[in-house]
Amino acid sequence: MHYPVIDPVAISLGPVNIYWYAISYLIGIGLVWLTLGYRNRHHACGYTEDALSDLVFYAVIGVLLGGRLGYMLFYGFENLLKDPFSALKIWQGGMSFHGGLLGVLFAVWFFARKTDRTFFEITDFIAPSIPLALGLGRMGNFANTELPGRVTDMPWALIFPDGLARHPSSLYQAFAEGPILFLLLWWFAGRPRPLMAVSGLFLVGYGCFRFTSEFFREPDIHMGFLLADWVSAGQLLSMPMVFIGLTLLALSYRRTTGKV
């Protein structure tokens, strides 16, 4: 089966082009907003409509700035040096999850200071909704023919534009980082959990899914493997996530038993 030919431009309105990548982000943001509203109403989280809107707004700014800058620093530093304005070309793709995560964490810290809420109270609240946006973002990667998989002879392989049969790695990541992680976190957060537990599970879940999916994805051509001829940049950046997530889970449950 050949890789589907998808025009990255979904809609053209005169000189204005609307890209599938941007649409995937907008839908993801909308789903995050809706699910946060649902959790706020049904779990008595105590956010006003204005506060919830502010939280989503700050998080979106954090994702866009952190994701793009993180990509340029982690994966495209040479291009950034050659063309500093390339950092503004978000519609062309090239967003780093790990950079976006740092941007969101900074936004949460800022929002917590404004609202007198604790940092982990907010991250526990938003964590179950984030996979919806992650999964759709990966679909945007698929539409842009990004994240090519490694060569394979598996029957579901797609023949990429280079003529080689490869794993559809962006679809693997879309499924694992999207609906699977969402269902896991939604179930886990559906019952009262100690502070930091939901945030910790998110870090562990995403880190493990990302680390595993990288085995089916070609490393970035200009970077290759960064460690031991098999560890990619995505795996290297995901390792601390798993460690920090496990630490948060351990601390959260030790606090409930009075052992800290």
Backbone as JSON, one array per atom type, in Angstrom:
{
  "sequence": "MHYPVIDPVAISLGPVNIYWYAISYLIGIGLVWLTLGYRNRHHACGYTEDALSDLVFYAVIGVLLGGRLGYMLFYGFENLLKDPFSALKIWQGGMSFHGGLLGVLFAVWFFARKTDRTFFEITDFIAPSIPLALGLGRMGNFANTELPGRVTDMPWALIFPDGLARHPSSLYQAFAEGPILFLLLWWFAGRPRPLMAVSGLFLVGYGCFRFTSEFFREPDIHMGFLLADWVSAGQLLSMPMVFIGLTLLALSYRRTTGKV",
  "N": [[0.85, -1.19, 0.0], [0.56, 2.16, -0.87], [1.85, 5.2, 0.51], [-0.54, 7.58, 1.39], [-1.34, 10.29, -0.79], [-1.4, 13.39, 0.35], [-2.41, 16.64, 0.32], [-0.73, 19.1, 2.04], [-1.97, 21.53, 2.47], [-5.08, 22.29, 3.54], [-7.22, 24.03, 3.06], [-7.57, 26.7, 0.83], [-7.78, 30.1, 0.81], [-7.78, 32.47, -1.16], [-4.89, 34.33, -0.82], [-4.36, 33.1, 1.56], [-3.46, 30.22, 3.21], [-4.65, 27.33, 4.77], [-3.48, 24.89, 6.81], [-3.43, 21.3, 7.2], [-2.01, 20.51, 9.41], [-2.25, 22.69, 11.15], [-5.0, 22.62, 11.52], [-5.29, 20.19, 12.85], [-4.13, 20.83, 15.28], [-5.9, 22.82, 16.2], [-8.32, 21.38, 16.48], [-7.5, 19.56, 18.41], [-6.95, 21.28, 20.57], [-9.53, 22.22, 21.02], [-10.82, 19.83, 21.87], [-9.4, 19.3, 24.19], [-10.16, 21.5, 25.73], [-12.95, 21.01, 25.98], [-12.99, 18.53, 27.38], [-11.68, 19.23, 29.72], [-13.53, 21.03, 30.74], [-15.61, 19.23, 31.21], [-14.5, 17.55, 33.21], [-14.11, 19.45, 35.16], [-16.72, 20.12, 35.85], [-17.85, 17.64, 36.67], [-16.17, 16.59, 38.58], [-15.92, 18.43, 40.51], [-13.86, 20.48, 40.48], [-13.57, 23.16, 40.8], [-12.98, 25.37, 39.12], [-13.63, 28.49, 37.64], [-15.43, 29.61, 34.69], [-14.0, 31.63, 33.41], [-11.45, 31.28, 34.55], [-10.81, 28.73, 33.62], [-10.72, 29.21, 30.88], [-8.55, 30.98, 30.8], [-6.51, 29.26, 31.67], [-6.37, 27.35, 29.59], [-5.68, 29.07, 27.49], [-3.12, 30.04, 28.3], [-1.76, 27.62, 28.33], [-1.86, 26.87, 25.62], [-0.31, 28.89, 24.44], [2.1, 28.24, 25.66], [2.55, 25.68, 24.55], [2.83, 26.26, 21.79], [5.01, 28.13, 21.67], [7.0, 26.84, 23.24], [7.03, 24.31, 22.0], [7.82, 24.85, 19.34], [10.26, 26.26, 19.66], [11.63, 24.34, 21.11], [11.82, 22.3, 19.22], [13.47, 23.51, 17.28], [15.78, 23.86, 18.78], [16.39, 21.27, 19.77], [16.27, 19.61, 17.52], [16.67, 21.02, 15.14], [18.82, 22.85, 15.13], [20.9, 23.73, 13.48], [19.54, 24.66, 11.21], [18.21, 26.76, 12.43], [20.28, 28.5, 12.99], [21.06, 29.17, 10.4], [18.73, 30.29, 9.33], [17.07, 32.26, 11.21], [14.38, 33.08, 11.22], [13.0, 30.84, 10.57], [12.04, 29.63, 12.8], [9.56, 30.68, 13.2], [7.87, 29.52, 11.4], [5.58, 27.71, 11.86], [3.51, 26.39, 10.55], [4.71, 24.75, 8.72], [5.27, 22.47, 9.99], [7.16, 20.61, 12.46], [7.43, 20.49, 15.46], [8.33, 20.12, 18.78], [7.55, 17.71, 21.16], [8.69, 17.53, 23.71], [9.75, 20.08, 24.09], [7.36, 21.52, 23.94], [6.1, 20.49, 26.21], [7.7, 21.54, 28.27], [7.09, 24.21, 27.84], [4.35, 24.25, 28.49], [4.48, 23.53, 31.19], [5.75, 25.75, 32.24], [3.75, 27.63, 31.71], [1.74, 26.62, 33.38], [2.94, 27.0, 35.86], [2.97, 29.8, 35.92], [0.21, 30.32, 35.82], [-0.57, 29.11, 38.21], [0.59, 30.79, 40.12], [-0.95, 33.05, 39.73], [-3.48, 32.27, 40.53], [-3.4, 31.16, 43.02], [-3.31, 28.41, 43.3], [-1.91, 25.09, 43.65], [1.0, 23.89, 41.91], [1.06, 21.12, 41.12], [-1.56, 20.43, 41.55], [-2.81, 21.61, 39.39], [-1.5, 20.42, 37.18], [-2.25, 17.75, 37.55], [-4.92, 18.02, 36.98], [-5.04, 18.78, 34.25], [-3.63, 16.81, 32.88], [-4.99, 14.31, 32.02], [-6.37, 15.15, 29.71], [-4.56, 15.96, 27.8], [-3.48, 13.93, 26.01], [-5.36, 13.8, 23.9], [-4.88, 16.0, 22.26], [-2.25, 15.39, 21.6], [-2.44, 13.02, 20.07], [-3.87, 13.94, 17.81], [-2.06, 15.79, 16.87], [-0.05, 14.1, 15.96], [-1.4, 12.98, 13.82], [-1.4, 15.17, 12.2], [1.31, 15.21, 11.62], [1.37, 12.92, 10.03], [-0.16, 13.72, 7.83], [1.57, 15.59, 6.81], [3.57, 14.03, 5.85], [5.61, 13.41, 7.63], [7.98, 12.14, 10.05], [9.07, 9.54, 9.1], [8.87, 5.97, 9.01], [10.88, 3.09, 9.94], [12.43, 0.89, 7.58], [10.62, -1.96, 6.54], [9.19, -5.28, 6.16], [6.67, -5.87, 6.88], [3.18, -6.69, 6.53], [1.43, -4.49, 6.69], [2.9, -2.33, 6.03], [3.7, 0.88, 4.63], [4.34, 2.25, 1.44], [6.59, 4.66, 1.11], [7.21, 8.03, -0.17], [9.88, 7.81, -1.0], [10.02, 5.37, -2.15], [10.42, 3.14, -0.57], [9.27, 0.51, 1.56], [7.84, 1.15, 4.6], [7.42, 1.33, 8.21], [4.37, 2.77, 9.34], [5.01, 4.96, 11.27], [4.16, 7.38, 12.41], [1.45, 6.97, 12.69], [1.43, 4.89, 14.52], [2.38, 6.27, 16.75], [0.39, 8.2, 16.98], [-1.8, 6.65, 17.77], [-0.89, 5.39, 20.16], [0.01, 7.54, 21.81], [-2.24, 9.02, 21.78], [-5.38, 7.94, 21.87], [-4.92, 5.57, 23.48], [-3.25, 6.37, 25.67], [-4.88, 8.43, 26.58], [-7.25, 7.05, 27.44], [-6.18, 5.47, 29.47], [-5.28, 7.42, 31.35], [-7.66, 8.83, 31.78], [-9.26, 6.89, 32.96], [-7.71, 6.38, 35.27], [-7.71, 8.87, 36.54], [-10.33, 9.08, 37.18], [-11.04, 8.36, 39.7], [-10.48, 9.4, 43.12], [-7.17, 10.42, 43.57], [-3.88, 10.54, 45.03], [-2.1, 13.68, 45.34], [-0.05, 14.57, 42.63], [0.0, 12.04, 41.51], [-1.49, 11.52, 39.12], [-0.17, 13.21, 37.34], [2.35, 12.01, 37.45], [1.8, 9.47, 36.33], [1.13, 10.23, 33.75], [3.62, 11.17, 32.76], [5.16, 8.82, 32.92], [3.64, 7.1, 31.27], [3.57, 8.43, 28.74], [6.34, 8.66, 28.28], [7.17, 5.97, 28.12], [5.62, 5.0, 25.95], [6.55, 6.67, 23.91], [9.3, 6.08, 23.9], [9.23, 3.39, 23.09], [7.92, 3.52, 20.58], [9.8, 4.81, 19.06], [11.52, 2.89, 18.15], [10.44, 2.05, 15.81], [10.64, 4.11, 14.12], [12.42, 6.2, 11.9], [15.46, 7.71, 12.85], [16.12, 11.23, 13.09], [17.48, 12.5, 10.11], [19.61, 14.31, 10.04], [20.66, 13.98, 12.52], [20.79, 11.32, 13.42], [21.51, 8.38, 15.41], [22.01, 9.0, 18.85], [23.21, 7.75, 20.96], [24.99, 4.85, 21.68], [24.49, 3.75, 19.18], [21.82, 3.14, 18.81], [20.02, 4.57, 20.31], [17.77, 7.14, 20.01], [17.19, 10.73, 19.61], [14.62, 11.33, 20.54], [14.17, 9.17, 22.29], [16.19, 9.56, 24.15], [15.39, 11.97, 25.29], [13.06, 11.14, 26.44], [13.68, 9.4, 28.47], [14.32, 10.78, 30.99], [11.72, 11.62, 31.56], [10.29, 9.29, 32.24], [11.71, 8.51, 34.53], [11.28, 10.75, 36.24], [8.5, 10.67, 36.36], [8.02, 8.17, 37.64], [9.19, 8.77, 40.07], [7.49, 10.81, 41.01], [5.11, 9.35, 41.28], [5.86, 7.5, 43.26], [6.46, 9.22, 45.41], [3.97, 10.45, 45.76], [2.26, 8.4, 46.66], [3.62, 7.54, 48.89], [3.35, 9.73, 50.51], [0.67, 9.58, 51.2], [0.65, 7.48, 52.93], [2.1, 8.39, 54.98], [4.88, 8.14, 55.03], [6.82, 9.84, 54.2]],
  "CA": [[0.0, 0.0, 0.0], [1.36, 3.38, -0.96], [1.55, 6.3, 1.43], [-1.53, 8.44, 0.73], [-0.9, 11.62, -1.21], [-2.23, 14.36, 1.06], [-1.95, 18.02, 0.19], [-0.63, 19.7, 3.38], [-2.9, 22.65, 2.55], [-6.45, 21.79, 3.58], [-8.11, 25.04, 2.49], [-6.92, 27.92, 0.33], [-8.69, 31.25, 0.7], [-6.96, 33.51, -1.77], [-3.47, 34.21, -0.43], [-4.28, 32.46, 2.87], [-3.5, 28.76, 3.21], [-4.91, 26.7, 6.07], [-2.82, 23.6, 6.72], [-3.96, 20.21, 8.02], [-1.26, 20.52, 10.67], [-2.88, 23.69, 12.01], [-6.35, 22.14, 11.85], [-5.17, 19.15, 13.87], [-3.88, 21.51, 16.55], [-7.12, 23.5, 16.63], [-9.27, 20.38, 16.96], [-6.95, 19.05, 19.65], [-7.17, 22.29, 21.62], [-10.96, 22.21, 21.32], [-11.14, 18.64, 22.65], [-8.83, 19.49, 25.53], [-11.03, 22.45, 26.42], [-14.21, 20.34, 26.3], [-12.81, 17.52, 28.41], [-11.38, 19.93, 30.97], [-14.81, 21.51, 31.24], [-16.35, 18.07, 31.74], [-13.9, 17.14, 34.48], [-14.34, 20.52, 36.12], [-18.12, 20.03, 36.32], [-18.21, 16.36, 37.27], [-15.26, 16.26, 39.67], [-15.9, 19.58, 41.43], [-12.49, 20.99, 40.54], [-13.65, 24.52, 41.31], [-12.51, 26.41, 38.21], [-14.65, 29.28, 36.97], [-15.3, 29.59, 33.23], [-12.89, 32.52, 33.04], [-10.18, 30.67, 34.96], [-10.55, 27.62, 32.71], [-10.31, 29.81, 29.61], [-7.19, 31.49, 30.97], [-5.6, 28.13, 31.75], [-6.21, 26.81, 28.24], [-4.96, 30.06, 26.69], [-1.71, 30.03, 28.67], [-1.2, 26.34, 27.91], [-1.69, 26.91, 24.17], [0.88, 29.72, 24.18], [3.25, 27.44, 26.07], [2.75, 24.61, 23.56], [3.32, 26.82, 20.52], [6.35, 28.69, 21.83], [7.92, 25.8, 23.7], [7.15, 23.25, 21.01], [8.61, 25.27, 18.18], [11.64, 26.54, 20.08], [12.23, 23.07, 21.48], [12.17, 21.59, 17.99], [14.62, 24.16, 16.65], [16.97, 23.65, 19.61], [16.71, 19.85, 19.9], [16.33, 18.87, 16.26], [16.97, 21.83, 13.96], [19.64, 23.99, 15.55], [21.66, 24.23, 12.33], [18.62, 25.48, 10.4], [17.92, 27.98, 13.17], [21.42, 29.39, 12.81], [21.05, 29.64, 9.02], [17.54, 31.1, 9.09], [16.38, 32.44, 12.5], [12.95, 33.24, 11.03], [12.37, 29.53, 10.38], [11.38, 29.29, 14.05], [8.19, 31.19, 13.16], [7.11, 28.82, 10.36], [4.94, 26.58, 12.53], [2.65, 25.69, 9.6], [5.49, 23.78, 7.97], [5.56, 21.33, 10.85], [8.37, 20.76, 13.26], [7.13, 20.86, 16.84], [8.88, 19.15, 19.72], [6.71, 17.47, 22.33], [9.4, 17.82, 24.96], [9.77, 21.53, 24.22], [6.0, 21.93, 24.26], [5.84, 20.13, 27.6], [8.35, 22.55, 29.11], [6.31, 25.44, 27.7], [3.11, 24.1, 29.26], [4.82, 23.55, 32.61], [5.99, 27.16, 32.59], [2.43, 28.27, 31.72], [1.05, 26.16, 34.59], [3.58, 27.7, 36.99], [2.49, 31.18, 35.88], [-1.21, 30.3, 36.18], [-0.67, 28.77, 39.63], [0.91, 31.99, 40.88], [-2.06, 34.0, 39.6], [-4.74, 31.76, 41.08], [-3.16, 30.57, 44.35], [-3.42, 26.95, 43.28], [-0.6, 24.46, 43.62], [1.45, 23.48, 40.58], [0.65, 19.76, 40.79], [-3.02, 20.39, 41.48], [-3.18, 21.97, 38.02], [-1.01, 19.4, 36.23], [-3.12, 16.57, 37.7], [-6.2, 18.34, 36.36], [-4.98, 18.86, 32.79], [-2.91, 15.68, 32.28], [-5.79, 13.34, 31.28], [-6.88, 15.69, 28.46], [-3.48, 16.28, 26.86], [-3.29, 12.97, 24.92], [-6.23, 14.07, 22.76], [-4.15, 16.91, 21.37], [-1.05, 14.72, 21.11], [-2.82, 12.11, 19.0], [-4.21, 14.71, 16.62], [-0.82, 16.36, 16.37], [0.62, 13.05, 15.18], [-2.11, 12.87, 12.55], [-0.87, 16.26, 11.41], [2.59, 14.72, 11.11], [1.08, 11.96, 8.95], [-0.59, 14.5, 6.66], [2.76, 16.28, 6.29], [4.56, 13.0, 5.5], [6.72, 13.53, 8.57], [8.3, 11.01, 10.91], [9.07, 8.27, 8.35], [9.21, 4.79, 9.79], [12.0, 2.29, 9.48], [12.12, -0.05, 6.5], [10.07, -3.22, 7.05], [8.43, -6.1, 5.22], [5.38, -6.19, 7.49], [2.11, -6.54, 5.53], [0.75, -3.19, 6.78], [3.86, -1.26, 5.71], [3.33, 1.84, 3.59], [5.43, 2.63, 0.54], [6.78, 6.1, 1.25], [7.62, 8.7, -1.43], [11.22, 7.4, -1.44], [9.9, 4.06, -2.77], [10.7, 2.07, 0.38], [8.18, 0.12, 2.45], [8.24, 1.56, 5.95], [6.41, 1.38, 9.25], [3.67, 4.06, 9.48], [5.33, 5.25, 12.67], [3.36, 8.49, 12.94], [0.16, 6.41, 13.1], [1.68, 4.18, 15.78], [2.47, 7.27, 17.82], [-0.93, 8.82, 17.14], [-2.66, 5.73, 18.5], [-0.38, 5.15, 21.5], [0.05, 8.79, 22.57], [-3.56, 9.6, 21.75], [-6.47, 7.25, 22.56], [-4.51, 4.63, 24.53], [-2.83, 7.14, 26.84], [-6.06, 9.15, 27.08], [-8.12, 6.13, 28.17], [-5.48, 5.09, 30.7], [-5.3, 8.54, 32.3], [-9.06, 9.16, 32.1], [-9.69, 5.89, 33.95], [-6.95, 6.57, 36.51], [-8.12, 10.13, 37.2], [-11.75, 9.01, 37.48], [-11.18, 8.15, 41.14], [-9.55, 10.26, 43.87], [-5.78, 9.98, 43.62], [-3.03, 11.5, 45.76], [-1.49, 14.74, 44.56], [1.1, 14.23, 41.78], [-0.09, 10.7, 40.94], [-1.93, 11.59, 37.72], [0.95, 13.81, 36.59], [3.4, 11.01, 37.35], [1.41, 8.45, 35.37], [1.24, 10.81, 32.41], [5.02, 11.18, 32.36], [5.58, 7.44, 32.69], [2.94, 6.56, 30.11], [4.08, 9.03, 27.49], [7.75, 8.33, 28.11], [7.28, 4.57, 27.69], [5.08, 4.88, 24.59], [7.45, 7.35, 22.97], [10.55, 5.32, 23.82], [8.98, 2.18, 22.31], [7.57, 3.84, 19.19], [11.0, 5.27, 18.36], [12.16, 1.74, 17.51], [9.83, 1.87, 14.49], [10.75, 5.4, 13.44], [13.77, 6.57, 11.51], [15.98, 8.89, 13.55], [16.27, 12.39, 12.22], [18.61, 12.26, 9.22], [20.76, 15.15, 10.36], [21.14, 13.69, 13.87], [21.09, 9.91, 13.6], [21.43, 7.91, 16.78], [22.85, 9.81, 19.72], [23.87, 6.97, 22.01], [25.12, 3.4, 21.49], [24.04, 3.37, 17.83], [20.4, 2.75, 18.74], [19.18, 5.5, 21.1], [17.48, 8.36, 19.26], [16.99, 11.93, 20.42], [13.34, 11.19, 21.23], [14.32, 8.24, 23.4], [17.05, 10.19, 25.15], [14.6, 12.98, 25.98], [11.95, 10.49, 27.15], [14.18, 8.69, 29.66], [14.07, 11.54, 32.23], [10.28, 11.69, 31.83], [9.91, 8.07, 32.94], [12.31, 8.57, 35.86], [10.58, 11.76, 37.04], [7.15, 10.18, 36.58], [8.06, 7.14, 38.67], [9.49, 9.44, 41.33], [6.26, 11.47, 41.45], [4.17, 8.31, 41.73], [6.33, 6.96, 44.53], [6.29, 10.25, 46.44], [2.55, 10.72, 46.0], [1.66, 7.34, 47.47], [4.29, 7.51, 50.19], [2.76, 10.81, 51.32], [-0.63, 9.16, 51.72], [0.86, 6.52, 54.01], [2.84, 9.06, 56.03], [6.25, 7.65, 55.07], [7.77, 10.83, 53.68]],
  "C": [[0.88, 1.24, 0.0], [0.9, 4.41, 0.08], [0.56, 7.24, 0.73], [-0.97, 9.81, 0.38], [-1.87, 12.64, -0.61], [-1.62, 15.75, 0.87], [-1.9, 18.64, 1.59], [-1.58, 20.87, 3.58], [-4.32, 22.11, 2.48], [-7.4, 22.73, 2.84], [-7.29, 26.23, 2.02], [-7.98, 29.0, 0.14], [-7.89, 32.43, 0.15], [-5.51, 33.31, -1.39], [-3.27, 33.45, 0.89], [-4.42, 30.95, 2.72], [-3.71, 28.24, 4.63], [-4.43, 25.25, 5.97], [-3.5, 22.56, 7.63], [-3.28, 20.19, 9.39], [-1.89, 21.51, 11.65], [-4.27, 23.24, 12.44], [-6.28, 21.08, 12.94], [-4.92, 19.77, 15.24], [-5.15, 22.17, 17.08], [-8.15, 22.52, 17.17], [-8.79, 19.81, 18.3], [-7.18, 20.01, 20.81], [-8.64, 22.31, 22.02], [-11.35, 21.01, 22.17], [-10.58, 18.74, 24.06], [-9.72, 20.42, 26.34], [-12.34, 21.78, 26.87], [-14.05, 19.33, 27.43], [-12.41, 18.14, 29.75], [-12.66, 20.49, 31.59], [-15.64, 20.4, 31.85], [-15.81, 17.66, 33.1], [-14.14, 18.19, 35.56], [-15.75, 20.44, 36.71], [-18.38, 18.76, 37.13], [-17.3, 15.94, 38.42], [-15.07, 17.42, 40.64], [-14.5, 20.15, 41.61], [-12.43, 22.47, 40.91], [-13.11, 25.62, 40.42], [-13.72, 27.17, 37.65], [-14.43, 29.19, 35.46], [-14.13, 30.47, 32.78], [-11.54, 31.91, 33.39], [-9.81, 29.52, 34.02], [-10.09, 28.14, 31.35], [-8.89, 30.34, 29.68], [-6.17, 30.35, 30.98], [-5.32, 27.54, 30.37], [-5.4, 27.77, 27.37], [-3.47, 30.04, 27.01], [-1.04, 28.73, 28.21], [-0.94, 26.31, 26.42], [-0.46, 27.74, 23.8], [2.14, 28.95, 24.55], [3.58, 26.35, 25.08], [3.39, 25.18, 22.3], [4.75, 27.34, 20.64], [7.36, 27.62, 22.23], [8.13, 24.71, 22.68], [8.01, 23.63, 19.84], [10.07, 25.54, 18.56], [12.37, 25.26, 20.47], [12.65, 22.28, 20.26], [13.43, 22.18, 17.36], [15.9, 23.92, 17.46], [17.39, 22.19, 19.65], [17.0, 19.18, 18.57], [16.78, 19.71, 15.06], [17.84, 23.03, 14.26], [20.43, 24.58, 14.4], [20.78, 25.1, 11.45], [18.3, 26.79, 11.1], [19.05, 28.99, 13.01], [21.44, 29.99, 11.4], [19.91, 30.6, 8.76], [16.76, 31.25, 10.39], [14.87, 32.56, 12.36], [12.24, 31.91, 10.8], [11.66, 29.07, 11.66], [9.92, 29.72, 14.06], [7.3, 30.4, 12.21], [6.49, 27.54, 10.91], [4.13, 25.75, 11.55], [3.4, 24.65, 8.78], [5.77, 22.51, 8.77], [6.85, 21.56, 11.61], [8.06, 21.32, 14.63], [7.66, 19.75, 17.73], [7.94, 18.97, 20.9], [7.41, 17.9, 23.6], [9.54, 19.33, 25.18], [8.4, 22.07, 24.58], [5.64, 21.63, 25.7], [6.46, 21.15, 28.55], [7.59, 23.88, 29.05], [5.03, 25.39, 28.5], [3.4, 24.15, 30.76], [5.11, 24.97, 33.09], [4.65, 27.9, 32.66], [1.65, 27.89, 32.97], [1.62, 26.87, 35.82], [3.07, 29.14, 37.06], [1.03, 31.26, 36.32], [-1.39, 30.0, 37.67], [-0.39, 29.98, 40.51], [-0.24, 32.99, 40.85], [-3.28, 33.56, 40.38], [-4.59, 31.14, 42.47], [-3.49, 29.08, 44.41], [-2.02, 26.36, 43.26], [-0.28, 23.98, 42.2], [0.91, 22.1, 40.22], [-0.87, 19.58, 40.82], [-3.48, 20.68, 40.05], [-2.72, 20.9, 37.03], [-1.83, 18.11, 36.34], [-4.45, 16.78, 36.99], [-6.12, 18.27, 34.83], [-4.39, 17.62, 32.13], [-3.81, 14.71, 31.51], [-6.29, 13.84, 29.92], [-5.8, 15.86, 27.39], [-3.32, 15.25, 25.74], [-4.2, 13.19, 23.71], [-5.54, 14.98, 21.75], [-2.91, 16.24, 20.8], [-1.37, 13.8, 19.93], [-3.14, 12.84, 17.71], [-2.98, 15.39, 16.03], [-0.04, 15.36, 15.53], [-0.09, 12.82, 13.85], [-1.69, 14.0, 11.62], [0.5, 15.91, 10.83], [2.38, 13.78, 9.92], [0.67, 12.7, 7.68], [0.58, 15.21, 6.01], [3.85, 15.33, 5.8], [5.81, 13.15, 6.35], [6.9, 12.24, 9.34], [8.28, 9.68, 10.15], [9.5, 7.11, 9.23], [10.42, 4.07, 9.22], [11.53, 1.28, 8.43], [11.68, -1.38, 7.1], [9.39, -3.99, 5.92], [7.1, -6.53, 5.81], [4.26, -5.9, 6.5], [1.4, -5.19, 5.56], [1.7, -2.02, 6.49], [3.3, -0.37, 4.6], [4.55, 2.16, 2.74], [5.52, 4.15, 0.54], [7.22, 6.72, -0.08], [9.02, 8.31, -1.91], [11.22, 6.0, -2.06], [10.15, 2.89, -1.86], [9.48, 1.79, 1.26], [8.61, 0.36, 3.9], [7.07, 1.41, 6.93], [5.7, 2.74, 9.22], [3.81, 4.56, 10.92], [4.52, 6.4, 13.24], [1.99, 8.01, 13.37], [0.31, 5.6, 14.38], [1.66, 5.17, 16.94], [1.13, 7.95, 18.05], [-1.84, 7.96, 17.99], [-2.21, 5.57, 19.95], [-0.44, 6.41, 22.37], [-1.3, 9.46, 22.64], [-4.57, 8.78, 22.54], [-6.02, 6.3, 23.67], [-4.11, 5.37, 25.8], [-4.0, 7.91, 27.44], [-6.94, 8.25, 27.93], [-7.48, 5.71, 29.49], [-5.58, 6.19, 31.75], [-6.72, 8.9, 32.72], [-9.6, 8.19, 33.14], [-9.02, 6.15, 35.29], [-7.43, 7.8, 37.27], [-9.6, 10.13, 37.56], [-12.05, 8.77, 38.95], [-10.2, 9.06, 41.87], [-8.16, 9.64, 43.95], [-4.96, 10.99, 44.41], [-2.4, 12.51, 44.81], [-0.21, 14.24, 43.89], [0.96, 12.87, 41.09], [-0.49, 10.73, 39.47], [-0.83, 12.17, 36.84], [2.06, 12.79, 36.4], [3.07, 9.93, 36.34], [1.47, 8.98, 33.94], [2.68, 10.76, 31.92], [5.52, 9.77, 32.06], [4.95, 6.87, 31.42], [3.47, 7.12, 28.81], [5.52, 8.61, 27.24], [7.93, 6.91, 27.59], [6.77, 4.39, 26.26], [6.02, 5.51, 23.57], [8.74, 6.56, 22.8], [10.37, 4.09, 22.93], [8.73, 2.5, 20.85], [8.78, 4.29, 18.39], [11.75, 4.11, 17.69], [11.62, 1.49, 16.1], [9.98, 3.11, 13.61], [12.2, 5.69, 13.09], [14.23, 7.76, 12.36], [16.12, 10.04, 12.57], [17.57, 12.28, 11.43], [19.84, 13.05, 9.65], [21.33, 14.87, 11.75], [21.57, 12.23, 14.03], [20.86, 9.47, 15.04], [22.44, 8.68, 17.64], [23.63, 9.01, 20.74], [23.84, 5.49, 21.64], [24.58, 2.89, 20.17], [22.61, 2.84, 17.78], [19.48, 3.69, 19.51], [19.03, 6.8, 20.33], [17.32, 9.54, 20.2], [15.68, 11.84, 21.2], [13.41, 10.26, 22.42], [15.14, 8.85, 24.51], [16.27, 11.22, 25.96], [13.46, 12.36, 26.79], [12.41, 9.77, 28.41], [13.96, 9.49, 30.95], [12.59, 11.63, 32.58], [9.84, 10.47, 32.64], [10.45, 8.1, 34.37], [11.56, 9.55, 36.76], [9.16, 11.3, 37.35], [7.1, 9.12, 37.66], [8.33, 7.75, 40.04], [8.24, 10.13, 41.88], [5.25, 10.47, 41.97], [4.57, 7.77, 43.1], [6.12, 7.97, 45.66], [4.83, 10.48, 46.77], [1.93, 9.66, 46.9], [2.35, 7.18, 48.81], [3.72, 8.6, 51.11], [1.45, 10.38, 51.94], [-0.5, 8.16, 52.86], [1.72, 7.09, 55.15], [4.28, 8.63, 56.14], [7.26, 8.64, 54.52], [8.24, 11.7, 54.84]]
}
